[in-house]
């Protein structure tokens, strides 16, 4: 489910792969920061993951319904956890 969601994002690897091309093209002071987004309460990101999995054929409606129900159950028991890495890249060019 999560992989399907990542694959639905335009260029999901850009934060991980942008440093070298920036340096190769004359940028200086290239900085890559990682800011993890952490969710410990049920979030709409669960439904977005499920929707992406269904739209790409990774999972059926029944499988996504079961997965979403499991995540809601985890949230009801205060056991929900999700994390999304957010990369922020900055550089300077003279």
N, C-alpha and C positions, 0 to 999 in steps of 0.2 A: 504494500500500500504506500509506504513512505517513498520507495524508489519511484513508483509511478508518479507521485506528486512532484518529486525532484525533476523527473524527466519532462513534466508538463511546464516547467519554468523555462523561459527563453534563456538559453546559454547558462545553465545552472552551475557550470564549473568556472565561470569567468573570474570569480574572486580568488580561486585557487591557482589559476593559470595566468593571471595578468601581470605579475611582477616581471618576469623575464622579458616579455615583449615590450613592456614600457622601458626597461633598461636598454634593450637592444635598439630602441628608436630614439635614444637621446634624452630620455627623462632622467631626472635626478631626484634624490631624496624620496625614493619610492618606499612607501610604507603600506603594509598590509596589516590591518587590525581584525581580530576575530571577536565578535560580540555574540555570544550564544543567547538565543531567545529561549527561555525556559518556561514551560507551561506546566503547572501542577493542578490546574482546574480544567475541566472539559473546555475545549476550544473549538471554534469553527474549523480549525485546521484539520481536525479529524474528518469532518465531512468533505473538505476539499481533497484530502488524500483518497478517500473512498470514491469520490466522483472521478478523480483522475484514473484510479485503478479500473473503474468500470469503463470509462471512455476509451482506454487503451486496450481493453480486453484482458488485463492482468487478472481480474477477478469478476465473478458473476454478481448479480444483484443480491443473491442469497448470501454469498461470501462477504460482501461489503456490509450488508445489514447485520450479519453476525459480528463482524469486526467492530462496527460502530457501537452495537449494543454492549460488546465487551468493554470498550473504552468508556462508555457511560457508566457501566457497572464499576469500573475502576475508580471513576470520578466520585461516584456515590459513596465509595468506601475510602475515600481520600488516598487512593493509590495511583492516581493518574500521573503520568510523567511524559512529556514530549519536549524535544529540544530541536531547534533549527539553527544551524550556524549561519551567522550573518557576517559577511566579509565587507569591510570598508577599505577601499584602496585609494590612496592619494599619491600624487607625484607633482613634480615641478619641472618645467621646461624653460630654459633660457632662450 
